[in-house]
Structure formats: structure tokens, C-alpha cells
């Protein structure tokens, strides 16, 4: 085993993987039975299912947005719920947000269709260069030891300075959340809008192929989002986890709900 470790070229394996431009799905389609080493997480970074608080059925806050458009008592209640969830959890789910289920289902289906295209339809878009506004990738940037790659593929689009027609963004993601978070901070309703915090948008469509050794790797490694806000559409497969009070908790899918994640920049505010 020691000889194998000495002979193993980590950088070469990463380079050869990137040259294929087919991502994790390309590995799976090739019939691999072992996960490449640069995907393998140290044992201490893997979830400890034996001591998981999932058995306690812990649920992140679910906030009902019904009545958010008014200016009365119900809106004040929603602002208070957003404030408490943001301070205590950094995550919450929202229902009755106005985004049709058909739209959410369409996002998930479009993601699946893109990633399940033939390899040759995607390779021209493959790039680890984050400066590209539209790209397909597995490794974001340059992977260095002892960093570990996530067992997932991504298709992303970056829109800056409102280049994306704002009318294509659901109002709950464009206006309502910005206003509620401003009020939850004890500031004027248009505070985040005036700071132009919602001027840039980043769309990421993630795909998690089946893993031959699921106990050795993670779909997404531990991270925080270096943004103002992330709004997530989750399918019914589950698997998403958040860290709360030193424990990793499963986020159970709620039919028709959007997940809101407070980003690093908003935490600074």
C-alpha cells in the first residue's frame, strides 16, 4: 500500500479527469467501480449517521408567505419569523410564495435534461474558469491538495448588472425577500435594493450521479455561500444537510417549498 501511495500522482489524476470534459456523470457512464482519490473525503468529514439528530425529526423553520403583500399584522409576523429563522438557523423554507409548482418542476426537469444529454453536447461548455458566464463543470477553479472535489456536476449562468431581464425572476426572489430581509434587519424596506445587493444573479443547476462508493465521498463538500442570498429548489430525493449547533441535519423536502439560505455577505450586515 505504501508503494501505491508513493506512485500515486494526485495532480495527474485531476488533470486527466478535467481533460475528459465529461464530469462525474462521464465517470459513472464509463462504468467505474472505485471513486478517484481526489473525490474521497477524510473520514472525519463524512456524516456520522450513528449520532445524527435526524432521528429527532428536527425541521428547519417553514414560513408561510400567505399575506406578505399587505402592510398589516400578518406581514409583521412574517418579518419576525424571517428574522428569527435567519438569526437562529441561517436557513428556512417558504411556502405560498407565488412561484407555481409547474415552474419549479420545470427547473428540475430542465436540469436533468441538460446533464443527461450525450457527452458531446456538453463538452464545449466545460470549464473550471469562474470568469465564464455560462459553463458546465465539476471542479470550480483549481483543486489543490488536500482539497476534495464534490461528487456532482454543475451548469451555471452568471448575470450581472441586471443583464438578465428582471421580469424573468419570480417576484418572491426579486423583491419580496429583499424587502422582508431589510425589515428584519430593522431597516427601511428598500435598504438592500438601494445597496444594489440584488443586482447580480447566479443560477446553478446541480446534478448528483449515483456513486459506486457513496460512503467515501460527498455530493457537495462543507461550505457556505459567499453571497447575499441563495434560493434553492430541492427535488424529493433529499440529501441536503445544514449545520446547526454543531450537528449536521437533514433538510427534508417540503412539497412546493423554496429553501432560503442566508449568505456570508448578509451575515456581515
N, C-alpha and C positions, 0 to 999 in steps of 0.2 A: 504493500500500500504506500509505503514511504517513497518508493521509486516512482510510482504512478504520480504522486503529488509533485515530485521534483520535475517530472517530464511534462506535466500539465501546463499548457500555455493559456492562461485566462484571457489575456488580451486578444490572442489569435482566435479563440473560440467566439468571442464577442464580435470581432471583425468579420469572421466568416458568416455568422448569423446575419449581421447587418447587410452583407453583400447579397444575400438571397432576396431581400426586399419583400419577403412574403409574411413576415411577422410570426407570432405564436401559432396562428392557425396553419401557417405553412409547415411548421414543425409537426403539428398534430396530423395534418394530412399526409405527411411523409411516413407516418407510422411509428414514430419514436416510442420507446417504452421507458426511457430514462430522461429525466429533466436535465438539461445542460446546467453546469455548475453555477453559472452566473445568475441563474434564477433561484437557486437554493438559499433559503433564509436560515440564519442560525437558529438553533432550537429554542433559544430564549426569546426570539422574536415571533415565534409561532404561537397561535392561540392555545391557551390551556383549557381545553374543554372540560376537564375534570373539575375545575374550580370556577366555571363560568357562572355569572349571575343570570344567564338566560333562563336557568331553571326557576328563577324567581318571577319570571314573566315581567321583567322591567320594561316599561314602554316610554319612549320619549314623548314629550308633550304633543298632543294633536289639537290644533287651534281651528275652530270653525269660523270662517270668514263671512258667514251669512250676516248681513247688516253692516258690513265695513264701509259701504258707500255713504252712509249717513254721517251726521255730526253729533249724534246723541249718546246716550248711555252705553249702547251696545258697542259703538266704536271705541269708547274709552275702555271698555272691558277688554276688547281685542288688543289695544295698545298695551294694556297692563299684562296680558298673557304673553305677548311678544317680548316685552321687557324681561319678565321673569324667566321665560324659556331661554332667551339669549344670554342672560347673566348666569343662569344655573347650568344650562346644558350646552349652549352654542349650536344646538340643533333643534328643529321642531318640524312637525308635519302640518300641512294646511289642507283643509277640505272646504268645499263650497267656494272655491277660488275663482270660478268662472272660466277655467280652461276646459273645454269639452273633453270627455273621455276619448272620443274618436281622434282628437289631435294628439293626446298623449300616447294612445295606441299606435298612431301613425309614426310618431317619433321612434318608438321602439322597433316597429317593423322596418322602417327605413334604415335604421342602424344595422339590423340583422341582414337586410338585403345587401347593403354595401359590403359588409365584411365577408359575406358568403358568396360574393362574386368570384369568378375564376381569377387566379393569381395575376394573370397578365392584364386584367382590367384595373389593378390597383398599384402595380409596381412603379409606375411613373410618378405617383403621388408620395411614394415612401421617402421619408426624410426625418432625421433626428434634429434638424435645424429649426429651433423655435422661432426664427425670424420669418419663416414661411407662413403666410396667412392661411393657406389650405394645405393640409398634409395628412398622410397616413403613417403611423409609426408605432413602434413598441417601446423603444428606448428614447426618452426625451432628453436630448443633449448628449453629453459624453459620459458614459458609465465608467467610473473609476473604482478600483478596489478600495475598501471592502463593500462598496455599494452593491445592492442586489436589484435585479430587474424584476418588474411586475409581470405576472403571468396574464397578460391581456394585451389586446391591440386597441388602437385608438385612431379615430378620424376626427380631425379638429379644424375649425374655421375661426379666425380671429377677425373681429370687426372693430375698427377704431373710429373715434370722432363721428359717431352716428352714421358711418358709411352704410350700415345695414338700415334699411327703411324701418323706423321705429314702429310703424303700423303692423309689421310682421311679428313684433314681440307682444305676447299677451299682456294686457294692462296690469294684471296682478304682478307680473315680473318687471314691468316697465315703470309703473307709477305707484301702485298701492303699497308694495313692500318698502319702497324708498320713503314714502310718506310715513308709514307706520313706524319704521325704524328711527326716523328723525324725531317723531313724537316720543318714542320710547326712550330716547336719549335726553328727553326734556327740552328739546329744541323746536324751532319752528318747523312746520310741516314740510317746507320746501328746502330745508337745510342741505341735505345730501344732494338734492338736484342742483342747487346753486354752486356746490363744490364740484359739480360735474362728475360725481362718483359713478354715475350710471352711463357715462358716455361711451365706454368701450365694452364690448360683449365678446365672450369666448364660448363657443359651442364645442363640446367634446362628446363624441359618440363612442362609448366603450363596449368592448366585446370580449367575453371571457370563454375561450375554448376549453373543452374538457381536458383535464390534466391527468397524465398517466400516473403521477405521484403527488396527489393533492395534499398529502401530509408533509410535504417538503418545501412548498412554495406558497406564495400569497398572490391573489388576483391583483391587489394593489397594496404596496408596502405602506407602512405607517407614514402619515404625512398630515400637514394642514394646508389649507388653500390660501395662497398669498394674494387674496383678492378682497373686495368689499363683501361680496355675497355669492353663494352658489345655490342655484335652484336645480334640484335633481329629480328626474323622472325615473322611478325604480320599477323594474318588472316584478313578477310574482315569484321569481326564483329565490329571492333572499340572498344572504351572504354579506350584505353591508354591515359593518361594525363601526361603532364610535367609542371613544374613550371617555369614561365618566367616573370621577372619583377613583382613579387608579384601576378601573376594571374595563375590559372590552365587552361591550354589549351588542347583541344582535339588534338590528333595526328591522322589525317585522313589516312587510309590505301592508299598506292600508289601501283598499280599493279606492281609486280616484284621487289619492293624496299626492301632493308635491312635497318634497323634503327640502327644507331651507337650512343652509349651513352658513354660520357667521364666519366670514373670512378674517384673515390676520389684520388687514387694514382697518376693518370696522372695529375689531377688538382694541386696537390702538386708540381709536376715537372714544 
